[in-house]
């Protein structure tokens, strides 16, 4: 994805950091600050469908990170290539955003505005209570997704070259 060349490349952390594991996507975005090539746009949002749609506008590629509750063990990381297939709605039914990520992705697809390359990383949450911190399982998954996103975008290769 790092060679997307023409167009905007977006990494979007989605969630509410005030609701436990719902903040996992934004924790990934915060951990990536300063670690990605400058050409990559890094953003965060609460997860409202309209906000996600606005961020996706004119992006040629996007990596989106959010929390989910599919019933898998807490800390499980799911990777969905939504440019190839719809995002499973059941995994994102816990959304505190009303119309959220699933709806935004499918609306962008219907409108022809989904980036040609669009991947969603979903971190399985355990606790979505107001005021709760990230669970240990979600925090470990955040570190894992940070590494995966860096590799997917070519960030680690560039860092290694810079230190050589």
DSSP file (Angstrom, degrees, kcal/mol; ACC not computed):
  #  RESIDUE AA STRUCTURE BP1 BP2  ACC     N-H-->O    O-->H-N    N-H-->O    O-->H-N    TCO  KAPPA ALPHA  PHI   PSI    X-CA   Y-CA   Z-CA
    1    1 A X    >         0   0    0      0, 0.0     3,-1.6     0, 0.0   152,-0.2   0.000 360.0 360.0 360.0 -24.9    0.0    0.0    0.0
    2    2 A X  T 3   +     0   0    0    150,-0.8     3,-0.4     1,-0.3   151,-0.1   0.725 360.0  58.3 -62.0 -22.2    3.0    2.3    0.6
    3    3 A X  T 3   +     0   0    0      1,-0.2    -1,-0.3     2,-0.0     3,-0.2   0.055  63.6 124.4 -95.6  26.0    3.5    2.5   -3.2
    4    4 A X    <   +     0   0    0     -3,-1.6     2,-0.8     1,-0.2    -1,-0.2   0.781  41.5 175.8 -57.5 -25.9    0.0    3.9   -3.8
    5    5 A X        +     0   0    0     -3,-0.4    -1,-0.2    -4,-0.1     2,-0.1  -0.394  51.6  53.2  64.4-102.5    1.7    6.8   -5.6
    6    6 A X  S    S+     0   0    0     -2,-0.8     2,-0.1    -3,-0.2    -3,-0.0  -0.425 102.7  19.9 -69.8 137.8   -1.1    8.9   -7.0
    7    7 A X  S    S-     0   0    0     -2,-0.1     2,-0.3    53,-0.1    52,-0.1  -0.167  95.5 -52.2  96.7 171.6   -3.7   10.0   -4.5
    8    8 A X  E     -a   59   0A   0     50,-0.9    52,-2.4    -2,-0.1    53,-1.7  -0.672  39.5-153.3 -89.7 134.3   -4.1   10.3   -0.8
    9    9 A X  E     -ab  61  40A   0     30,-0.6    32,-2.9    -2,-0.3     2,-0.4  -0.947  18.8-166.6-108.8 127.6   -3.3    7.4    1.6
   10   10 A X  E     -ab  62  41A   0     51,-2.3    53,-2.6    -2,-0.5     2,-0.5  -0.919  20.6-167.3-120.5 136.5   -5.2    7.6    4.9
   11   11 A X  E     -ab  63  42A   0     30,-2.9    32,-2.7    -2,-0.4     2,-0.5  -0.995  20.4-170.5-116.1 122.0   -4.8    5.8    8.2
   12   12 A X  E     -ab  64  43A   0     51,-2.9    53,-2.8    -2,-0.5     2,-0.6  -0.952  13.7-159.2-123.2 116.6   -7.9    6.4   10.3
   13   13 A X  E     -ab  65  44A   0     30,-2.6    32,-2.1    -2,-0.5     2,-0.4  -0.842  19.1-164.9 -92.5 122.6   -8.3    5.4   14.0
   14   14 A X  E     + b   0  45A   0     51,-3.2    11,-0.6    -2,-0.6    12,-0.4  -0.853  31.7  64.5-112.3 140.7  -12.0    5.1   14.9
   15   15 A X  S    S-     0   0    0     30,-1.8     2,-0.6    -2,-0.4     8,-0.2  -0.789  72.4 -78.9 144.4 179.7  -13.5    5.0   18.3
   16   16 A X    >   -     0   0    0      6,-0.4     3,-2.1    -2,-0.2     7,-0.3  -0.935  25.3-161.8-118.9 105.3  -14.3    6.6   21.6
   17   17 A X  T 3  S+     0   0    0     -2,-0.6     3,-0.4     1,-0.3     6,-0.2   0.641  88.8  66.0 -64.6 -11.9  -11.4    6.5   24.1
   18   18 A X  T 3  S+     0   0    0      1,-0.2   113,-3.6     4,-0.1   114,-0.3   0.367  92.4  64.5 -87.9   4.9  -13.8    7.2   27.0
   19   19 A X  S X  S-     0   0    0     -3,-2.1     3,-2.0     1,-0.3    -1,-0.2  -0.377 101.9-114.8-127.0  54.9  -15.5    3.8   26.5
   20   20 A X  G >  S+     0   0    0    112,-1.6     3,-1.9    -3,-0.4    -1,-0.3  -0.262  94.8   8.0  59.4-127.3  -12.8    1.2   27.3
   21   21 A X  G >  S+     0   0    0    106,-3.4     3,-1.9     1,-0.3    -1,-0.3   0.606 112.1  82.3 -68.4 -11.3  -11.8   -0.9   24.3
   22   22 A X  G <  S+     0   0    0     -3,-2.0     3,-0.4   105,-0.3    -6,-0.4   0.730  85.8  62.1 -62.4 -19.2  -13.8    1.2   22.0
   23   23 A X  G <> S+     0   0    0     -3,-1.9     4,-2.1    -7,-0.3    -1,-0.3   0.384  72.5 100.9 -85.6   4.0  -10.8    3.5   22.0
   24   24 A X  H <> S+     0   0    0     -3,-1.9     4,-2.0     1,-0.2    -1,-0.2   0.892  78.6  51.8 -59.8 -42.7   -8.5    0.8   20.5
   25   25 A X  H  > S+     0   0    0    -11,-0.6     4,-1.9    -3,-0.4    -1,-0.2   0.901 112.2  45.6 -61.9 -41.3   -8.6    2.3   17.0
   26   26 A X  H  > S+     0   0    0    -12,-0.4     4,-2.5    -4,-0.3    -1,-0.2   0.825 107.8  58.1 -72.1 -30.2   -7.6    5.7   18.2
   27   27 A X  H  X S+     0   0    0     -4,-2.1     4,-2.1     2,-0.2    -2,-0.2   0.884 105.9  50.3 -64.7 -37.6   -4.9    4.2   20.4
   28   28 A X  H  X S+     0   0    0     -4,-2.0     4,-1.6     2,-0.2    -2,-0.2   0.944 110.4  49.4 -63.3 -47.3   -3.3    2.7   17.2
   29   29 A X  H  X S+     0   0    0     -4,-1.9     4,-0.7     1,-0.2     3,-0.3   0.914 111.3  49.2 -59.2 -43.3   -3.5    6.1   15.5
   30   30 A X  H >< S+     0   0    0     -4,-2.5     3,-0.8     1,-0.2    -1,-0.2   0.894 109.7  51.5 -64.6 -38.8   -1.9    7.8   18.4
   31   31 A X  H 3< S+     0   0    0     -4,-2.1    -1,-0.2     1,-0.2    -2,-0.2   0.775 107.8  54.0 -68.1 -25.3    0.9    5.2   18.6
   32   32 A X  H >X S+     0   0    0     -4,-1.6     3,-2.7    -3,-0.3     4,-0.7   0.598  77.1 122.8 -85.0 -11.3    1.6    5.7   14.9
   33   33 A X  T << S+     0   0    0     -3,-0.8    -3,-0.0    -4,-0.7    -4,-0.0  -0.300  87.8   3.8 -56.0 126.1    2.1    9.5   15.1
   34   34 A X  T 34 S+     0   0    0      2,-0.1    -1,-0.3     3,-0.1    -2,-0.1   0.395 114.3  88.4  80.9  -2.9    5.5   10.4   13.8
   35   35 A X  T <4 S+     0   0    0     -3,-2.7     2,-0.2     2,-0.1    -2,-0.2   0.539  73.2  73.4-104.0  -8.1    6.2    6.8   12.8
   36   36 A X  S  < S-     0   0    0     -4,-0.7    -2,-0.1     1,-0.1     6,-0.1  -0.687  95.3 -84.9-105.3 157.8    4.7    6.8    9.3
   37   37 A X    >   -     0   0    0     -2,-0.2     3,-2.0     1,-0.1    -1,-0.1  -0.301  43.1-117.0 -55.2 144.1    6.0    8.3    6.1
   38   38 A X  T 3  S+     0   0    0      1,-0.3    -1,-0.1    -4,-0.1    -2,-0.0   0.775 109.7  67.4 -57.8 -29.2    5.0   12.0    5.8
   39   39 A X  T 3  S+     0   0    0      2,-0.1   -30,-0.6   -31,-0.0     2,-0.5   0.650  83.9  88.4 -69.3 -13.1    2.9   11.4    2.7
   40   40 A X  E <  S-b    9   0A   0     -3,-2.0     2,-0.4   -32,-0.1   -30,-0.2  -0.758  76.1-136.6 -92.3 127.0    0.4    9.3    4.7
   41   41 A X  E     -b   10   0A   0    -32,-2.9   -30,-2.9    -2,-0.5     2,-0.5  -0.687  16.7-161.9 -82.5 128.3   -2.4   11.2    6.4
   42   42 A X  E     +b   11   0A   0     -2,-0.4     2,-0.3   -32,-0.2   -30,-0.2  -0.954  20.2 162.3-113.1 125.6   -3.1   10.0    9.9
   43   43 A X  E     -b   12   0A   0    -32,-2.7   -30,-2.6    -2,-0.5     2,-0.3  -0.918  24.4-151.5-140.8 163.7   -6.5   10.9   11.4
   44   44 A X  E     +b   13   0A   0     -2,-0.3     2,-0.3   -32,-0.2   -30,-0.2  -0.968  16.0 171.5-133.1 150.1   -8.9   10.0   14.2
   45   45 A X  E     -b   14   0A   0    -32,-2.1   -30,-1.8    -2,-0.3   -19,-0.1  -0.983  42.0-115.7-153.4 162.1  -12.6   10.2   14.5
   46   46 A X        -     0   0    0     -2,-0.3    -1,-0.1   -32,-0.2   -32,-0.1   0.821  61.9-103.2 -68.2 -33.0  -15.4    9.1   16.9
   47   47 A X        +     0   0    0      1,-0.3     2,-0.2   -33,-0.1    50,-0.1   0.509  64.3 151.4 121.2   7.3  -16.9    6.8   14.4
   48   48 A X     >  -     0   0    0      1,-0.1     4,-2.2    52,-0.1     3,-0.4  -0.497  51.9-124.6 -67.2 139.5  -20.0    8.6   13.0
   49   49 A X  H  > S+     0   0    0     50,-2.4     4,-2.8    48,-0.3     5,-0.2   0.874 109.3  52.8 -55.4 -41.4  -20.7    7.5    9.5
   50   50 A X  H  > S+     0   0    0     49,-0.2     4,-2.2     1,-0.2    -1,-0.2   0.889 109.0  49.5 -65.6 -37.7  -20.6   11.0    8.1
   51   51 A X  H  > S+     0   0    0     -3,-0.4     4,-1.9     2,-0.2    -1,-0.2   0.896 112.3  47.6 -66.3 -40.3  -17.2   11.7    9.7
   52   52 A X  H  X S+     0   0    0     -4,-2.2     4,-2.2     2,-0.2    -2,-0.2   0.933 111.2  50.9 -65.6 -45.9  -15.8    8.5    8.2
   53   53 A X  H  X S+     0   0    0     -4,-2.8     4,-1.1     1,-0.2    -2,-0.2   0.910 109.0  51.4 -57.6 -43.4  -17.2    9.3    4.8
   54   54 A X  H  < S+     0   0    0     -4,-2.2     3,-0.4     1,-0.2    -1,-0.2   0.900 110.4  48.8 -62.3 -40.7  -15.7   12.8    4.9
   55   55 A X  H  < S+     0   0    0     -4,-1.9    -1,-0.2     1,-0.2    -2,-0.2   0.874 109.7  52.0 -66.3 -36.9  -12.3   11.3    5.8
   56   56 A X  H >< S+     0   0    0     -4,-2.2     3,-2.3    -5,-0.1    -1,-0.2   0.705  81.3 119.8 -72.6 -19.4  -12.5    8.7    3.0
   57   57 A X  T 3< S-     0   0    0     -4,-1.1     3,-0.1    -3,-0.4    57,-0.1  -0.226  88.3  -3.4 -55.1 128.0  -13.3   11.4    0.3
   58   58 A X  T 3  S+     0   0    0      1,-0.2   -50,-0.9    55,-0.1     2,-0.4   0.600  94.8 140.2  64.9  15.8  -10.6   11.5   -2.4
   59   59 A X  E <   -a    8   0A   0     -3,-2.3    57,-0.2    54,-0.3    -1,-0.2  -0.731  39.8-163.6 -85.8 137.1   -8.5    8.8   -0.7
   60   60 A X  E    S+     0   0A   0    -52,-2.4    57,-1.3    -2,-0.4    56,-0.3   0.717  79.9  14.5 -87.6 -23.3   -6.9    6.3   -3.1
   61   61 A X  E     -ac   9 117A   0    -53,-1.7   -51,-2.3    55,-0.2     2,-0.3  -0.993  68.9-174.9-149.5 146.9   -6.1    4.0   -0.2
   62   62 A X  E     -ac  10 118A   0     55,-2.3    57,-2.5    -2,-0.3     2,-0.5  -0.997  16.1-163.7-147.5 140.7   -7.2    3.7    3.4
   63   63 A X  E     -ac  11 119A   0    -53,-2.6   -51,-2.9    -2,-0.3     2,-0.4  -0.997  20.0-169.0-116.9 124.4   -6.4    1.6    6.5
   64   64 A X  E     -ac  12 120A   0     55,-2.9    57,-3.1    -2,-0.5     2,-0.5  -0.951   4.8-163.7-118.9 133.5   -9.1    2.0    9.1
   65   65 A X  E     +ac  13 121A   0    -53,-2.8   -51,-3.2    -2,-0.4     2,-0.3  -0.971  22.0 149.2-121.3 129.3   -8.7    0.7   12.7
   66   66 A X  E     - c   0 122A   0     55,-2.2    57,-2.6    -2,-0.5     2,-0.2  -0.921  43.1-103.0-146.8 168.6  -11.7    0.2   15.0
   67   67 A X  E     - c   0 123A   0    -45,-0.3     2,-0.3    -2,-0.3    57,-0.2  -0.588  37.8-174.7 -89.1 159.8  -12.9   -2.0   17.9
   68   68 A X  E     - c   0 124A   0     55,-2.2    57,-2.9    -2,-0.2    24,-0.2  -0.944  25.7-148.2-147.4 170.2  -15.4   -4.8   17.4
   69   69 A X        +     0   0    0     22,-2.6    24,-0.2    -2,-0.3    55,-0.1  -0.674  37.2 144.6-142.5  82.4  -17.3   -7.4   19.3
   70   70 A X  S    S-     0   0    0     -2,-0.2     3,-0.1     2,-0.1    -1,-0.1   0.516  74.1 -99.4 -98.0  -7.1  -17.8  -10.5   17.2
   71   71 A X  S    S+     0   0    0      1,-0.4     3,-0.1    20,-0.1     2,-0.0   0.322  83.0 128.5 102.1  -7.2  -17.6  -13.0   20.0
   72   72 A X  S    S-     0   0    0      1,-0.2    -1,-0.4     4,-0.1     3,-0.1  -0.325  75.0 -72.7 -72.2 164.3  -13.9  -13.9   19.4
   73   73 A X    >   -     0   0    0      1,-0.1     3,-2.1    -3,-0.1    51,-0.2  -0.284  62.1 -91.2 -59.2 143.4  -11.5  -13.8   22.3
   74   74 A X  T 3  S+     0   0    0      1,-0.3    51,-0.2    -3,-0.1    -1,-0.1  -0.271 114.2  30.3 -54.9 137.6  -10.6  -10.2   23.5
   75   75 A X  T 3  S+     0   0    0     49,-2.7    -1,-0.3     1,-0.3     2,-0.1   0.283  82.1 140.6  92.6  -9.3   -7.5   -9.0   21.7
   76   76 A X    <   -     0   0    0     -3,-2.1    48,-3.1    47,-0.1     2,-0.5  -0.445  43.7-144.0 -63.7 137.9   -8.1  -11.0   18.5
   77   77 A X  E     -D  123   0A   0     46,-0.2     2,-0.4    -2,-0.1    46,-0.2  -0.927  13.5-165.9-109.0 127.2   -7.2   -8.9   15.5
   78   78 A X  E     -D  122   0A   0     44,-2.9    44,-2.6    -2,-0.5     2,-0.5  -0.874   4.2-158.0-108.1 143.0   -9.3   -9.2   12.3
   79   79 A X  E     -D  121   0A   0     -2,-0.4     2,-0.5    42,-0.2    42,-0.2  -0.986  10.3-175.5-123.4 122.1   -8.2   -7.9    9.0
   80   80 A X  E     -D  120   0A   0     40,-3.0    40,-3.0    -2,-0.5     2,-1.3  -0.971  20.9-150.8-119.9 123.7  -10.9   -7.2    6.3
   81   81 A X  E >>  +D  119   0A   0     -2,-0.5     3,-1.5    38,-0.2     4,-1.3  -0.759  20.8 179.4 -88.4  92.4  -10.1   -6.1    2.8
   82   82 A X  T 34 S+     0   0    0     -2,-1.3    37,-0.2    36,-1.0    -1,-0.2   0.544  72.4  71.1 -79.2  -5.5  -13.3   -4.2    2.3
   83   83 A X  T 34 S+     0   0    0     35,-1.3    -1,-0.3     1,-0.1     3,-0.1   0.701 110.1  35.4 -75.2 -17.8  -12.3   -3.1   -1.2
   84   84 A X  T <4 S+     0   0    0     -3,-1.5     2,-0.3     1,-0.3    -2,-0.2   0.723 131.1   7.2-103.1 -29.5  -12.9   -6.8   -2.1
   85   85 A X  S  < S-     0   0    0     -4,-1.3    -1,-0.3     3,-0.0     3,-0.1  -0.988  84.9 -85.0-153.5 154.8  -15.9   -7.8    0.1
   86   86 A X        -     0   0    0     -2,-0.3     2,-0.4     1,-0.1    -5,-0.1  -0.221  47.2-105.2 -61.5 152.4  -18.3   -6.1    2.5
   87   87 A X        -     0   0    0     15,-0.2     2,-0.4    -5,-0.1    -1,-0.1  -0.659  42.1-106.5 -75.0 128.6  -17.4   -5.6    6.1
   88   88 A X    >   -     0   0    0     -2,-0.4     3,-0.7     1,-0.2     4,-0.5  -0.425  27.9-156.0 -61.8 116.8  -19.3   -8.1    8.3
   89   89 A X  G >  S+     0   0    0     -2,-0.4     3,-1.4     1,-0.2    -1,-0.2   0.850  85.4  65.3 -64.2 -36.2  -22.0   -6.1   10.0
   90   90 A X  G >  S+     0   0    0      1,-0.3     3,-1.2     2,-0.2    -1,-0.2   0.835  96.0  57.0 -59.6 -34.2  -22.3   -8.5   13.0
   91   91 A X  G <  S+     0   0    0     -3,-0.7   -22,-2.6     1,-0.2     3,-0.3   0.730 110.7  44.0 -69.7 -21.2  -18.8   -7.8   14.2
   92   92 A X  G X  S+     0   0    0     -3,-1.4     3,-1.3    -4,-0.5    -1,-0.2   0.110  76.8 110.1-112.4  20.8  -19.5   -4.0   14.5
   93   93 A X  T <   +     0   0    0     -3,-1.2    -1,-0.2     1,-0.3    -2,-0.1   0.625  67.5  68.9 -70.1 -13.5  -23.0   -4.3   16.1
   94   94 A X  T 3  S+     0   0    0     -3,-0.3    -1,-0.3    -4,-0.1    -2,-0.1   0.449  70.9 143.4 -83.7   0.5  -21.6   -2.9   19.4
   95   95 A X    <   -     0   0    0     -3,-1.3     3,-0.5     1,-0.2   -48,-0.1  -0.075  39.9-164.7 -49.5 131.1  -21.0    0.6   17.8
   96   96 A X  S    S+     0   0    0      1,-0.2    -1,-0.2   -74,-0.0     3,-0.1   0.327  80.5  78.7 -90.6   5.0  -21.7    3.5   20.1
   97   97 A X  S    S-     0   0    0      1,-0.3     2,-0.7   -50,-0.1   -48,-0.3   0.356  88.7-139.1 -97.7   5.3  -21.8    5.7   17.1
   98   98 A X  S    S+     0   0    0     -3,-0.5     2,-0.8   -50,-0.1    -1,-0.3  -0.641  91.8  25.7  71.9-114.1  -25.3    4.9   15.8
   99   99 A X  S    S+     0   0    0     -2,-0.7   -50,-2.4    -3,-0.1   -49,-0.2  -0.757  99.3 155.5 -79.3 114.1  -24.6    4.7   12.1
  100  100 A X     >  -     0   0    0     -2,-0.8     4,-2.5   -52,-0.2     5,-0.2   0.022  48.8 -34.4-121.2-140.2  -21.0    3.7   12.1
  101  101 A X  H  > S+     0   0    0      1,-0.2     4,-2.9     2,-0.2     5,-0.3   0.897 126.0  50.5 -60.8 -48.6  -18.1    2.1   10.3
  102  102 A X  H  > S+     0   0    0      1,-0.2     4,-2.4     2,-0.2    -1,-0.2   0.943 114.6  44.6 -56.3 -49.0  -20.1   -0.7    8.5
  103  103 A X  H  > S+     0   0    0      1,-0.2     4,-2.4     2,-0.2    -1,-0.2   0.888 113.0  51.3 -64.2 -39.6  -22.7    1.8    7.2
  104  104 A X  H  X S+     0   0    0     -4,-2.5     4,-2.6     2,-0.2    -1,-0.2   0.924 110.9  48.1 -64.0 -44.4  -20.0    4.3    6.1
  105  105 A X  H  X S+     0   0    0     -4,-2.9     4,-2.3     1,-0.2    -2,-0.2   0.943 115.1  44.2 -61.5 -47.7  -18.1    1.6    4.2
  106  106 A X  H  X S+     0   0    0     -4,-2.4     4,-2.3    -5,-0.3    -1,-0.2   0.844 113.4  50.3 -71.1 -32.4  -21.1    0.3    2.4
  107  107 A X  H  X S+     0   0    0     -4,-2.4     4,-2.2    -5,-0.2     6,-0.2   0.918 110.6  49.9 -68.4 -42.7  -22.4    3.8    1.7
  108  108 A X  H  <>S+     0   0    0     -4,-2.6     5,-3.1    -5,-0.2     6,-1.0   0.908 111.5  49.9 -60.0 -40.9  -19.0    4.8    0.2
  109  109 A X  H ><5S+     0   0    0     -4,-2.3     3,-1.3     4,-0.2    -2,-0.2   0.943 110.9  48.3 -62.0 -47.4  -19.1    1.6   -1.9
  110  110 A X  H 3<5S+     0   0    0     -4,-2.3    -1,-0.2     1,-0.3    -2,-0.2   0.836 113.5  47.5 -63.1 -33.5  -22.7    2.4   -3.1
  111  111 A X  T 3<5S-     0   0    0     -4,-2.2    -1,-0.3    -5,-0.1    -2,-0.2   0.452 114.0-115.8 -86.9  -1.0  -21.7    6.0   -4.0
  112  112 A X  T < 5S+     0   0    0     -3,-1.3    -3,-0.2    -4,-0.4    -2,-0.1   0.746  87.3 112.9  72.4  23.1  -18.5    4.9   -5.8
  113  113 A X      < +     0   0    0     -5,-3.1     2,-0.3    -6,-0.2   -54,-0.3   0.334  34.3 117.6-110.0   4.9  -16.4    6.7   -3.2
  114  114 A X  S    S-     0   0    0     -6,-1.0     4,-0.1    -5,-0.1    -9,-0.0  -0.581  76.2-106.2 -72.1 130.9  -14.7    3.7   -1.5
  115  115 A X        -     0   0    0     -2,-0.3   -55,-0.2     1,-0.1   -54,-0.1  -0.218  24.8-117.1 -55.0 148.2  -10.9    3.9   -2.0
  116  116 A X  S    S+     0   0    0    -56,-0.3     2,-0.5   -57,-0.2   -55,-0.2   0.824 110.3  36.7 -57.6 -32.0   -9.6    1.4   -4.5
  117  117 A X  E    S+c   61   0A   0    -57,-1.3   -55,-2.3  -116,-0.0     2,-0.4  -0.978  76.9 161.1-122.8 115.6   -7.6   -0.1   -1.6
  118  118 A X  E     +c   62   0A   0     -2,-0.5   -35,-1.3   -57,-0.2   -36,-1.0  -0.955   9.7 178.3-143.1 118.8   -9.4   -0.2    1.7
  119  119 A X  E     -cD  63  81A   0    -57,-2.5   -55,-2.9    -2,-0.4     2,-0.5  -0.957  12.3-156.3-123.6 137.1   -8.5   -2.4    4.7
  120  120 A X  E     -cD  64  80A   0    -40,-3.0   -40,-3.0    -2,-0.4     2,-0.5  -0.961   0.7-161.9-113.4 126.8  -10.1   -2.5    8.1
  121  121 A X  E     -cD  65  79A   0    -57,-3.1   -55,-2.2    -2,-0.5     2,-0.5  -0.941  13.1-165.8-101.0 125.4   -8.3   -3.8   11.1
  122  122 A X  E     -cD  66  78A   0    -44,-2.6   -44,-2.9    -2,-0.5     2,-0.6  -0.962   7.7-153.9-118.4 124.8  -10.8   -4.7   13.9
  123  123 A X  E     -cD  67  77A   0    -57,-2.6   -55,-2.2    -2,-0.5     2,-0.3  -0.861  22.3-125.0 -99.8 120.9   -9.6   -5.3   17.5
  124  124 A X  E     -c   68   0A   0    -48,-3.1   -49,-2.7    -2,-0.6   -55,-0.2  -0.484  31.5-152.0 -67.6 122.4  -11.8   -7.5   19.5
  125  125 A X        -     0   0    0    -57,-2.9     3,-0.1    -2,-0.3   -49,-0.1  -0.522  23.8-172.0 -96.2 163.6  -12.9   -5.7   22.7
  126  126 A X  S    S+     0   0    0      1,-0.3     2,-0.4    -2,-0.2    -1,-0.1   0.632  76.0  34.5-118.6 -34.4  -13.8   -7.0   26.1
  127  127 A X        +     0   0    0      6,-0.1  -106,-3.4     1,-0.1  -105,-0.3  -0.976  46.5 167.2-135.7 119.4  -15.0   -3.9   27.9
  128  128 A X        +     0   0    0     -2,-0.4  -108,-0.1  -108,-0.2     2,-0.1   0.046  34.6 137.5-116.7  23.1  -16.9   -1.0   26.4
  129  129 A X    >   -     0   0    0      1,-0.1     3,-1.8     4,-0.1  -109,-0.2  -0.423  64.1 -96.2 -75.3 145.7  -18.1    0.7   29.6
  130  130 A X  T 3  S+     0   0    0      1,-0.3  -111,-0.3  -111,-0.2    -1,-0.1  -0.374 108.6  12.7 -59.6 131.5  -17.9    4.5   30.0
  131  131 A X  T 3  S+     0   0    0   -113,-3.6    -1,-0.3     1,-0.3  -112,-0.2   0.310  93.7 131.8  85.1  -7.8  -14.7    5.5   31.8
  132  132 A X    <   -     0   0    0     -3,-1.8  -112,-1.6  -114,-0.3    -1,-0.3  -0.476  53.0-128.5 -76.5 147.7  -13.0    2.2   31.5
  133  133 A X        -     0   0    0      1,-0.2  -112,-0.2    -2,-0.1    -4,-0.1  -0.328  44.3 -71.7 -80.7 173.6   -9.4    2.0   30.2
  134  134 A X        -     0   0    0   -114,-0.2    -1,-0.2  -113,-0.1  -114,-0.1  -0.442  56.1-115.5 -60.4 138.5   -8.3   -0.3   27.4
  135  135 A X     >  -     0   0    0     -8,-0.2     4,-2.7     1,-0.1     5,-0.2  -0.389  25.3-110.0 -69.7 157.2   -8.3   -3.9   28.6
  136  136 A X  H  > S+     0   0    0      1,-0.2     4,-2.1     2,-0.2     5,-0.2   0.883 120.1  52.6 -56.4 -38.3   -4.9   -5.6   28.7
  137  137 A X  H  > S+     0   0    0      2,-0.2     4,-1.9     1,-0.2    -1,-0.2   0.919 111.5  44.8 -65.2 -43.0   -5.9   -7.8   25.7
  138  138 A X  H  > S+     0   0    0      2,-0.2     4,-2.3     1,-0.2    -2,-0.2   0.892 111.2  53.8 -68.2 -38.5   -6.9   -4.8   23.6
  139  139 A X  H  X S+     0   0    0     -4,-2.7     4,-1.6     2,-0.2    -2,-0.2   0.899 109.3  48.4 -62.3 -40.2   -3.8   -2.9   24.6
  140  140 A X  H  X S+     0   0    0     -4,-2.1     4,-1.7    -5,-0.2    -1,-0.2   0.897 111.1  50.8 -65.1 -39.7   -1.6   -5.9   23.4
  141  141 A X  H  X S+     0   0    0     -4,-1.9     4,-2.9     1,-0.2     5,-0.2   0.856 103.8  58.8 -66.7 -35.1   -3.6   -6.0   20.2
  142  142 A X  H  X S+     0   0    0     -4,-2.3     4,-2.4     1,-0.2    -1,-0.2   0.938 106.3  48.0 -57.8 -46.9   -3.0   -2.2   19.7
  143  143 A X  H  X S+     0   0    0     -4,-1.6     4,-1.7     1,-0.2    -1,-0.2   0.896 112.1  50.1 -61.6 -39.5    0.7   -2.9   19.7
  144  144 A X  H  X S+     0   0    0     -4,-1.7     4,-2.3     1,-0.2    -2,-0.2   0.925 110.9  47.8 -64.2 -45.5    0.3   -5.7   17.2
  145  145 A X  H  X S+     0   0    0     -4,-2.9     4,-3.1     1,-0.2     5,-0.3   0.869 105.8  58.7 -66.9 -36.2   -1.8   -3.6   14.8
  146  146 A X  H  X S+     0   0    0     -4,-2.4     4,-2.1    -5,-0.2    -1,-0.2   0.933 109.3  45.2 -56.2 -45.5    0.7   -0.8   15.0
  147  147 A X  H  X S+     0   0    0     -4,-1.7     4,-2.3     2,-0.2    -2,-0.2   0.937 113.7  48.8 -63.7 -46.5    3.3   -3.2   13.7
  148  148 A X  H  X S+     0   0    0     -4,-2.3     4,-2.9     1,-0.2    -2,-0.2   0.911 111.9  48.3 -61.4 -43.4    1.0   -4.6   11.0
  149  149 A X  H  X S+     0   0    0     -4,-3.1     4,-2.2     2,-0.2     6,-0.3   0.914 110.1  52.4 -64.5 -42.4    0.0   -1.1    9.8
  150  150 A X  H  X>S+     0   0    0     -4,-2.1     5,-2.0    -5,-0.3     6,-0.8   0.918 113.4  43.8 -59.3 -43.5    3.7    0.0    9.7
  151  151 A X  H ><5S+     0   0    0     -4,-2.3     3,-1.1     3,-0.2    -2,-0.2   0.935 112.1  52.4 -66.6 -45.9    4.6   -3.0    7.6
  152  152 A X  H 3<5S+     0   0    0     -4,-2.9  -150,-0.8     1,-0.3    -2,-0.2   0.834 115.1  41.8 -60.9 -32.9    1.5   -2.7    5.3
  153  153 A X  H 3<5S-     0   0    0     -4,-2.2    -1,-0.3  -152,-0.2    -2,-0.2   0.461 114.3-113.3 -94.1  -2.0    2.4    0.9    4.6
  154  154 A X  T <X5S+     0   0    0     -3,-1.1     4,-1.8    -4,-0.5    -3,-0.2   0.563  77.0 130.3  83.6   7.3    6.1    0.4    4.2
  155  155 A X  H  >< +     0   0    0     -5,-2.0     4,-2.2    -6,-0.3    -4,-0.2   0.889  69.2  50.1 -63.4 -42.1    6.9    2.4    7.3
  156  156 A X  H  > S+     0   0    0     -6,-0.8     4,-2.5     1,-0.2    -1,-0.2   0.902 109.1  52.0 -67.1 -39.1    9.2   -0.2    8.9
  157  157 A X  H  > S+     0   0    0     -7,-0.3     4,-2.1     1,-0.2    -1,-0.2   0.919 111.2  47.6 -60.9 -42.1   11.2   -0.6    5.7
  158  158 A X  H  X S+     0   0    0     -4,-1.8     4,-2.2     2,-0.2    -1,-0.2   0.894 110.7  51.2 -67.2 -39.5   11.8    3.1    5.5
  159  159 A X  H  X S+     0   0    0     -4,-2.2     4,-1.5     1,-0.2    -1,-0.2   0.919 110.0  50.0 -63.9 -42.3   12.8    3.4    9.2
  160  160 A X  H  X S+     0   0    0     -4,-2.5     4,-0.7     1,-0.2    -1,-0.2   0.901 111.4  48.9 -62.7 -40.2   15.3    0.6    8.7
  161  161 A X  H >< S+     0   0    0     -4,-2.1     3,-0.6     1,-0.2    -1,-0.2   0.877 108.4  54.0 -66.3 -37.0   16.7    2.4    5.7
  162  162 A X  H 3< S+     0   0    0     -4,-2.2    -1,-0.2     1,-0.2    -2,-0.2   0.808 111.8  44.5 -67.6 -29.2   17.0    5.6    7.6
  163  163 A X  H 3<        0   0    0     -4,-1.5    -1,-0.2     1,-0.2    -2,-0.2   0.529 360.0 360.0 -91.4  -6.7   19.0    3.9   10.4
  164  164 A X    <<        0   0    0     -4,-0.7    -1,-0.2    -3,-0.6    -2,-0.1   0.482 360.0 360.0 -75.8 360.0   21.3    2.0    8.0
